[in-house]
C-alpha cells in the first residue's frame, strides 16, 4: 500500500487524547489500513442508479401512539423517594464544577 494511503494513527490518537505505545500504534495502523483496503474493494462495483439506504432491511415504526394517559401525582411519585426537598427528588451531586 502506498505511503499516502497510510493512516497516521499517532496523530489520531493525539486528537483523541489517547496514549498509545509504539507497538499499539503500529498494530492499529496495520489494522486500519486493512479495513481501508477492504472498503476500497467496493469501488469495483457499479453503484450508478442505486439509491442510498440507511438500513439494509425495511424499518417499520415500532413506537406506540403518543396518547396522554394518567400519571402519578407529585406526592405519589415522591412517596418512596429516599430523599426529597421542595417537592423534588433530592440526589447526590455527581458532577463537579469545571472551574
N, CA, C and O atoms as a GROMACS GRO file, in nm:
protein
  396
    1UNK      N    1   0.085  -0.118   0.000
    1UNK     CA    2   0.000   0.000   0.000
    1UNK      C    3   0.089   0.124   0.000
    1UNK      O    4   0.193   0.125   0.065
    2UNK      N    5   0.048   0.227  -0.073
    2UNK     CA    6   0.128   0.348  -0.082
    2UNK      C    7   0.134   0.420   0.052
    2UNK      O    8   0.042   0.410   0.133
    3UNK      N    9   0.243   0.492   0.074
    3UNK     CA   10   0.261   0.566   0.198
    3UNK      C   11   0.151   0.672   0.215
    3UNK      O   12   0.111   0.700   0.328
    4UNK      N   13   0.101   0.732   0.104
    4UNK     CA   14  -0.001   0.836   0.114
    4UNK      C   15  -0.134   0.779   0.162
    4UNK      O   16  -0.218   0.854   0.212
    5UNK      N   17  -0.154   0.648   0.148
    5UNK     CA   18  -0.278   0.586   0.191
    5UNK      C   19  -0.274   0.542   0.338
    5UNK      O   20  -0.376   0.501   0.393
    6UNK      N   21  -0.159   0.549   0.400
    6UNK     CA   22  -0.146   0.505   0.538
    6UNK      C   23  -0.211   0.605   0.633
    6UNK      O   24  -0.203   0.726   0.611
    7UNK      N   25  -0.273   0.555   0.735
    7UNK     CA   26  -0.337   0.640   0.836
    7UNK      C   27  -0.235   0.677   0.941
    7UNK      O   28  -0.158   0.592   0.986
    8UNK      N   29  -0.233   0.803   0.980
    8UNK     CA   30  -0.143   0.848   1.085
    8UNK      C   31  -0.210   0.823   1.220
    8UNK      O   32  -0.275   0.911   1.275
    9UNK      N   33  -0.193   0.702   1.271
    9UNK     CA   34  -0.258   0.661   1.394
    9UNK      C   35  -0.209   0.744   1.512
    9UNK      O   36  -0.288   0.778   1.600
   10UNK      N   37  -0.083   0.777   1.515
   10UNK     CA   38  -0.030   0.857   1.626
   10UNK      C   39  -0.098   0.994   1.630
   10UNK      O   40  -0.130   1.044   1.738
   11UNK      N   41  -0.122   1.055   1.513
   11UNK     CA   42  -0.189   1.184   1.507
   11UNK      C   43  -0.333   1.173   1.555
   11UNK      O   44  -0.380   1.256   1.633
   12UNK      N   45  -0.403   1.070   1.509
   12UNK     CA   46  -0.541   1.049   1.551
   12UNK      C   47  -0.548   1.021   1.700
   12UNK      O   48  -0.639   1.070   1.768
   13UNK      N   49  -0.455   0.945   1.753
   13UNK     CA   50  -0.452   0.916   1.896
   13UNK      C   51  -0.432   1.044   1.977
   13UNK      O   52  -0.495   1.063   2.081
   14UNK      N   53  -0.346   1.132   1.928
   14UNK     CA   54  -0.327   1.261   1.998
   14UNK      C   55  -0.455   1.342   1.997
   14UNK      O   56  -0.491   1.401   2.099
   15UNK      N   57  -0.526   1.345   1.883
   15UNK     CA   58  -0.653   1.418   1.876
   15UNK      C   59  -0.754   1.362   1.974
   15UNK      O   60  -0.832   1.437   2.033
   16UNK      N   61  -0.753   1.230   1.991
   16UNK     CA   62  -0.847   1.164   2.081
   16UNK      C   63  -0.795   1.161   2.225
   16UNK      O   64  -0.859   1.105   2.314
   17UNK      N   65  -0.678   1.221   2.247
   17UNK     CA   66  -0.614   1.225   2.379
   17UNK      C   67  -0.591   1.083   2.433
   17UNK      O   68  -0.613   1.055   2.551
   18UNK      N   69  -0.545   0.996   2.343
   18UNK     CA   70  -0.509   0.859   2.380
   18UNK      C   71  -0.358   0.845   2.380
   18UNK      O   72  -0.289   0.902   2.296
   19UNK      N   73  -0.309   0.770   2.475
   19UNK     CA   74  -0.166   0.742   2.480
   19UNK      C   75  -0.144   0.599   2.432
   19UNK      O   76  -0.182   0.504   2.500
   20UNK      N   77  -0.083   0.585   2.314
   20UNK     CA   78  -0.056   0.454   2.258
   20UNK      C   79   0.094   0.426   2.261
   20UNK      O   80   0.175   0.516   2.242
   21UNK      N   81   0.127   0.302   2.284
   21UNK     CA   82   0.267   0.262   2.275
   21UNK      C   83   0.302   0.252   2.128
   21UNK      O   84   0.214   0.252   2.042
   22UNK      N   85   0.431   0.243   2.099
   22UNK     CA   86   0.476   0.229   1.961
   22UNK      C   87   0.419   0.100   1.900
   22UNK      O   88   0.383   0.096   1.783
   23UNK      N   89   0.413  -0.005   1.981
   23UNK     CA   90   0.359  -0.133   1.934
   23UNK      C   91   0.210  -0.120   1.900
   23UNK      O   92   0.164  -0.171   1.798
   24UNK      N   93   0.134  -0.052   1.986
   24UNK     CA   94  -0.009  -0.032   1.960
   24UNK      C   95  -0.030   0.053   1.836
   24UNK      O   96  -0.118   0.024   1.755
   25UNK      N   97   0.050   0.157   1.821
   25UNK     CA   98   0.038   0.245   1.705
   25UNK      C   99   0.062   0.167   1.577
   25UNK      O  100  -0.012   0.182   1.479
   26UNK      N  101   0.164   0.082   1.577
   26UNK     CA  102   0.195   0.003   1.458
   26UNK      C  103   0.084  -0.097   1.428
   26UNK      O  104   0.044  -0.115   1.313
   27UNK      N  105   0.033  -0.163   1.535
   27UNK     CA  106  -0.073  -0.263   1.516
   27UNK      C  107  -0.201  -0.197   1.465
   27UNK      O  108  -0.264  -0.248   1.371
   28UNK      N  109  -0.241  -0.083   1.526
   28UNK     CA  110  -0.364  -0.017   1.483
   28UNK      C  111  -0.349   0.039   1.342
   28UNK      O  112  -0.445   0.039   1.265
   29UNK      N  113  -0.231   0.087   1.308
   29UNK     CA  114  -0.208   0.137   1.173
   29UNK      C  115  -0.228   0.025   1.072
   29UNK      O  116  -0.292   0.045   0.968
   30UNK      N  117  -0.174  -0.092   1.102
   30UNK     CA  118  -0.189  -0.208   1.014
   30UNK      C  119  -0.336  -0.248   1.004
   30UNK      O  120  -0.387  -0.273   0.895
   31UNK      N  121  -0.405  -0.254   1.118
   31UNK     CA  122  -0.546  -0.294   1.120
   31UNK      C  123  -0.632  -0.195   1.039
   31UNK      O  124  -0.715  -0.237   0.959
   32UNK      N  125  -0.611  -0.066   1.061
   32UNK     CA  126  -0.692   0.034   0.992
   32UNK      C  127  -0.665   0.034   0.842
   32UNK      O  128  -0.757   0.054   0.763
   33UNK      N  129  -0.541   0.013   0.804
   33UNK     CA  130  -0.510   0.008   0.661
   33UNK      C  131  -0.571  -0.116   0.595
   33UNK      O  132  -0.607  -0.111   0.478
   34UNK      N  133  -0.582  -0.226   0.668
   34UNK     CA  134  -0.651  -0.344   0.615
   34UNK      C  135  -0.799  -0.315   0.595
   34UNK      O  136  -0.858  -0.358   0.496
   35UNK      N  137  -0.860  -0.242   0.688
   35UNK     CA  138  -1.001  -0.205   0.674
   35UNK      C  139  -1.019  -0.117   0.551
   35UNK      O  140  -1.112  -0.138   0.473
   36UNK      N  141  -0.931  -0.019   0.534
   36UNK     CA  142  -0.942   0.070   0.417
   36UNK      C  143  -0.923  -0.007   0.287
   36UNK      O  144  -0.990   0.022   0.188
   37UNK      N  145  -0.833  -0.104   0.286
   37UNK     CA  146  -0.812  -0.185   0.166
   37UNK      C  147  -0.937  -0.266   0.135
   37UNK      O  148  -0.973  -0.281   0.018
   38UNK      N  149  -1.003  -0.317   0.237
   38UNK     CA  150  -1.127  -0.392   0.217
   38UNK      C  151  -1.236  -0.301   0.162
   38UNK      O  152  -1.308  -0.338   0.069
   39UNK      N  153  -1.250  -0.182   0.220
   39UNK     CA  154  -1.351  -0.086   0.174
   39UNK      C  155  -1.322  -0.043   0.031
   39UNK      O  156  -1.415  -0.022  -0.047
   40UNK      N  157  -1.195  -0.030  -0.004
   40UNK     CA  158  -1.158   0.010  -0.140
   40UNK      C  159  -1.205  -0.093  -0.243
   40UNK      O  160  -1.225  -0.059  -0.359
   41UNK      N  161  -1.222  -0.217  -0.201
   41UNK     CA  162  -1.271  -0.320  -0.293
   41UNK      C  163  -1.413  -0.288  -0.340
   41UNK      O  164  -1.454  -0.334  -0.446
   42UNK      N  165  -1.486  -0.210  -0.263
   42UNK     CA  166  -1.622  -0.175  -0.301
   42UNK      C  167  -1.626  -0.088  -0.426
   42UNK      O  168  -1.729  -0.079  -0.493
   43UNK      N  169  -1.513  -0.025  -0.458
   43UNK     CA  170  -1.506   0.059  -0.579
   43UNK      C  171  -1.522  -0.023  -0.706
   43UNK      O  172  -1.553   0.033  -0.812
   44UNK      N  173  -1.502  -0.154  -0.699
   44UNK     CA  174  -1.514  -0.236  -0.819
   44UNK      C  175  -1.660  -0.255  -0.862
   44UNK      O  176  -1.685  -0.298  -0.975
   45UNK      N  177  -1.754  -0.225  -0.777
   45UNK     CA  178  -1.896  -0.247  -0.807
   45UNK      C  179  -1.958  -0.121  -0.865
   45UNK      O  180  -1.932  -0.011  -0.818
   46UNK      N  181  -2.040  -0.140  -0.968
   46UNK     CA  182  -2.111  -0.029  -1.030
   46UNK      C  183  -2.232   0.005  -0.945
   46UNK      O  184  -2.326  -0.075  -0.934
   47UNK      N  185  -2.231   0.122  -0.886
   47UNK     CA  186  -2.343   0.162  -0.799
   47UNK      C  187  -2.423   0.277  -0.859
   47UNK      O  188  -2.501   0.341  -0.790
   48UNK      N  189  -2.403   0.303  -0.988
   48UNK     CA  190  -2.482   0.408  -1.054
   48UNK      C  191  -2.629   0.372  -1.049
   48UNK      O  192  -2.666   0.259  -1.083
   49UNK      N  193  -2.713   0.465  -1.007
   49UNK     CA  194  -2.856   0.442  -1.002
   49UNK      C  195  -2.904   0.368  -0.879
   49UNK      O  196  -3.024   0.345  -0.864
   50UNK      N  197  -2.814   0.330  -0.790
   50UNK     CA  198  -2.855   0.262  -0.667
   50UNK      C  199  -2.883   0.368  -0.562
   50UNK      O  200  -2.798   0.451  -0.529
   51UNK      N  201  -3.005   0.365  -0.510
   51UNK     CA  202  -3.043   0.462  -0.408
   51UNK      C  203  -2.969   0.434  -0.278
   51UNK      O  204  -2.960   0.319  -0.236
   52UNK      N  205  -2.917   0.538  -0.213
   52UNK     CA  206  -2.853   0.517  -0.083
   52UNK      C  207  -2.957   0.471   0.019
   52UNK      O  208  -3.074   0.507   0.011
   53UNK      N  209  -2.913   0.390   0.114
   53UNK     CA  210  -3.006   0.344   0.218
   53UNK      C  211  -2.936   0.356   0.354
   53UNK      O  212  -2.814   0.346   0.363
   54UNK      N  213  -3.015   0.377   0.456
   54UNK     CA  214  -2.957   0.389   0.588
   54UNK      C  215  -2.968   0.259   0.666
   54UNK      O  216  -2.911   0.246   0.774
   55UNK      N  217  -3.042   0.161   0.612
   55UNK     CA  218  -3.056   0.032   0.679
   55UNK      C  219  -3.080  -0.075   0.571
   55UNK      O  220  -3.156  -0.050   0.477
   56UNK      N  221  -3.018  -0.191   0.584
   56UNK     CA  222  -3.034  -0.292   0.480
   56UNK      C  223  -3.171  -0.360   0.476
   56UNK      O  224  -3.206  -0.423   0.377
   57UNK      N  225  -3.247  -0.348   0.584
   57UNK     CA  226  -3.378  -0.410   0.591
   57UNK      C  227  -3.486  -0.303   0.605
   57UNK      O  228  -3.458  -0.194   0.656
   58UNK      N  229  -3.607  -0.332   0.561
   58UNK     CA  230  -3.715  -0.234   0.581
   58UNK      C  231  -3.736  -0.210   0.730
   58UNK      O  232  -3.736  -0.303   0.811
   59UNK      N  233  -3.753  -0.085   0.766
   59UNK     CA  234  -3.771  -0.048   0.905
   59UNK      C  235  -3.913   0.004   0.922
   59UNK      O  236  -3.958   0.091   0.848
   60UNK      N  237  -3.981  -0.049   1.020
   60UNK     CA  238  -4.116  -0.006   1.049
   60UNK      C  239  -4.118   0.063   1.184
   60UNK      O  240  -4.042   0.026   1.274
   61UNK      N  241  -4.203   0.162   1.198
   61UNK     CA  242  -4.213   0.236   1.323
   61UNK      C  243  -4.275   0.145   1.429
   61UNK      O  244  -4.392   0.107   1.419
   62UNK      N  245  -4.198   0.112   1.529
   62UNK     CA  246  -4.246   0.021   1.634
   62UNK      C  247  -4.289   0.096   1.759
   62UNK      O  248  -4.317   0.034   1.862
   63UNK      N  249  -4.295   0.227   1.751
   63UNK     CA  250  -4.333   0.305   1.869
   63UNK      C  251  -4.484   0.309   1.884
   63UNK      O  252  -4.558   0.306   1.785
   64UNK      N  253  -4.528   0.315   2.005
   64UNK     CA  254  -4.672   0.325   2.030
   64UNK      C  255  -4.719   0.466   2.001
   64UNK      O  256  -4.638   0.559   1.992
   65UNK      N  257  -4.848   0.482   1.988
   65UNK     CA  258  -4.905   0.615   1.965
   65UNK      C  259  -4.882   0.701   2.088
   65UNK      O  260  -4.881   0.652   2.201
   66UNK      N  261  -4.863   0.828   2.065
   66UNK     CA  262  -4.841   0.921   2.175
   66UNK      C  263  -4.976   0.969   2.226
   66UNK      O  264  -5.027   1.073   2.186
   67UNK      N  265  -5.031   0.890   2.316
   67UNK     CA  266  -5.163   0.920   2.370
   67UNK      C  267  -5.147   0.955   2.517
   67UNK      O  268  -5.088   0.879   2.593
   68UNK      N  269  -5.199   1.071   2.558
   68UNK     CA  270  -5.187   1.107   2.701
   68UNK      C  271  -5.264   1.009   2.788
   68UNK      O  272  -5.372   0.962   2.751
   69UNK      N  273  -5.210   0.980   2.902
   69UNK     CA  274  -5.275   0.891   2.997
   69UNK      C  275  -5.262   0.948   3.137
   69UNK      O  276  -5.214   1.060   3.156
   70UNK      N  277  -5.305   0.872   3.232
   70UNK     CA  278  -5.295   0.918   3.371
   70UNK      C  279  -5.152   0.903   3.418
   70UNK      O  280  -5.080   0.812   3.375
   71UNK      N  281  -5.112   0.989   3.505
   71UNK     CA  282  -4.978   0.981   3.560
   71UNK      C  283  -4.986   0.996   3.712
   71UNK      O  284  -5.091   1.025   3.768
   72UNK      N  285  -4.874   0.974   3.776
   72UNK     CA  286  -4.868   0.984   3.921
   72UNK      C  287  -4.876   1.129   3.966
   72UNK      O  288  -4.828   1.220   3.897
   73UNK      N  289  -4.935   1.150   4.079
   73UNK     CA  290  -4.931   1.284   4.138
   73UNK      C  291  -4.791   1.305   4.193
   73UNK      O  292  -4.714   1.210   4.208
   74UNK      N  293  -4.757   1.428   4.223
   74UNK     CA  294  -4.625   1.459   4.277
   74UNK      C  295  -4.604   1.385   4.408
   74UNK      O  296  -4.495   1.334   4.433
   75UNK      N  297  -4.706   1.378   4.492
   75UNK     CA  298  -4.694   1.309   4.620
   75UNK      C  299  -4.671   1.159   4.601
   75UNK      O  300  -4.591   1.098   4.671
   76UNK      N  301  -4.744   1.098   4.503
   76UNK     CA  302  -4.726   0.956   4.476
   76UNK      C  303  -4.586   0.927   4.424
   76UNK      O  304  -4.523   0.829   4.463
   77UNK      N  305  -4.538   1.012   4.336
   77UNK     CA  306  -4.404   0.992   4.278
   77UNK      C  307  -4.297   1.001   4.386
   77UNK      O  308  -4.199   0.926   4.382
   78UNK      N  309  -4.314   1.090   4.480
   78UNK     CA  310  -4.213   1.111   4.585
   78UNK      C  311  -4.233   1.021   4.706
   78UNK      O  312  -4.151   1.023   4.798
   79UNK      N  313  -4.339   0.941   4.708
   79UNK     CA  314  -4.373   0.864   4.828
   79UNK      C  315  -4.263   0.766   4.870
   79UNK      O  316  -4.247   0.741   4.989
   80UNK      N  317  -4.189   0.710   4.778
   80UNK     CA  318  -4.083   0.615   4.812
   80UNK      C  319  -3.943   0.673   4.793
   80UNK      O  320  -3.844   0.600   4.800
   81UNK      N  321  -3.935   0.802   4.770
   81UNK     CA  322  -3.803   0.863   4.748
   81UNK      C  323  -3.724   0.862   4.878
   81UNK      O  324  -3.777   0.900   4.983
   82UNK      N  325  -3.599   0.819   4.873
   82UNK     CA  326  -3.518   0.818   4.995
   82UNK      C  327  -3.491   0.960   5.046
   82UNK      O  328  -3.471   0.980   5.166
   83UNK      N  329  -3.489   1.058   4.956
   83UNK     CA  330  -3.468   1.197   4.996
   83UNK      C  331  -3.545   1.287   4.901
   83UNK      O  332  -3.547   1.266   4.780
   84UNK      N  333  -3.609   1.388   4.958
   84UNK     CA  334  -3.684   1.484   4.877
   84UNK      C  335  -3.676   1.621   4.942
   84UNK      O  336  -3.654   1.634   5.063
   85UNK      N  337  -3.693   1.722   4.859
   85UNK     CA  338  -3.686   1.859   4.910
   85UNK      C  339  -3.767   1.948   4.816
   85UNK      O  340  -3.751   1.941   4.694
   86UNK      N  341  -3.852   2.030   4.872
   86UNK     CA  342  -3.934   2.124   4.795
   86UNK      C  343  -4.012   2.055   4.683
   86UNK      O  344  -4.025   2.109   4.573
   87UNK      N  345  -4.065   1.936   4.711
   87UNK     CA  346  -4.145   1.866   4.612
   87UNK      C  347  -4.065   1.805   4.498
   87UNK      O  348  -4.121   1.776   4.392
   88UNK      N  349  -3.936   1.786   4.519
   88UNK     CA  350  -3.849   1.729   4.415
   88UNK      C  351  -3.763   1.619   4.475
   88UNK      O  352  -3.740   1.616   4.596
   89UNK      N  353  -3.716   1.527   4.388
   89UNK     CA  354  -3.622   1.425   4.433
   89UNK      C  355  -3.491   1.493   4.471
   89UNK      O  356  -3.445   1.584   4.401
   90UNK      N  357  -3.432   1.451   4.579
   90UNK     CA  358  -3.301   1.502   4.620
   90UNK      C  359  -3.200   1.393   4.589
   90UNK      O  360  -3.213   1.281   4.640
   91UNK      N  361  -3.100   1.424   4.506
   91UNK     CA  362  -2.999   1.326   4.467
   91UNK      C  363  -2.861   1.382   4.498
   91UNK      O  364  -2.842   1.503   4.502
   92UNK      N  365  -2.763   1.294   4.519
   92UNK     CA  366  -2.627   1.342   4.544
   92UNK      C  367  -2.568   1.405   4.419
   92UNK      O  368  -2.598   1.366   4.306
   93UNK      N  369  -2.483   1.504   4.442
   93UNK     CA  370  -2.414   1.571   4.331
   93UNK      C  371  -2.314   1.472   4.271
   93UNK      O  372  -2.235   1.411   4.343
   94UNK      N  373  -2.318   1.458   4.136
   94UNK     CA  374  -2.227   1.364   4.070
   94UNK      C  375  -2.134   1.434   3.972
   94UNK      O  376  -2.040   1.373   3.922
   95UNK      N  377  -2.159   1.561   3.944
   95UNK     CA  378  -2.076   1.636   3.850
   95UNK      C  379  -2.011   1.750   3.927
   95UNK      O  380  -2.078   1.827   3.995
   96UNK      N  381  -1.880   1.757   3.915
   96UNK     CA  382  -1.808   1.864   3.983
   96UNK      C  383  -1.794   1.982   3.890
   96UNK      O  384  -1.806   1.969   3.769
   97UNK      N  385  -1.768   2.096   3.946
   97UNK     CA  386  -1.751   2.219   3.868
   97UNK      C  387  -1.629   2.206   3.778
   97UNK      O  388  -1.528   2.146   3.814
   98UNK      N  389  -1.640   2.264   3.660
   98UNK     CA  390  -1.530   2.259   3.563
   98UNK      C  391  -1.424   2.364   3.597
   98UNK      O  392  -1.317   2.366   3.535
   99UNK      N  393  -1.451   2.449   3.691
   99UNK     CA  394  -1.355   2.557   3.725
   99UNK      C  395  -1.267   2.518   3.839
   99UNK      O  396  -1.182   2.596   3.881
   0.00000   0.00000   0.00000
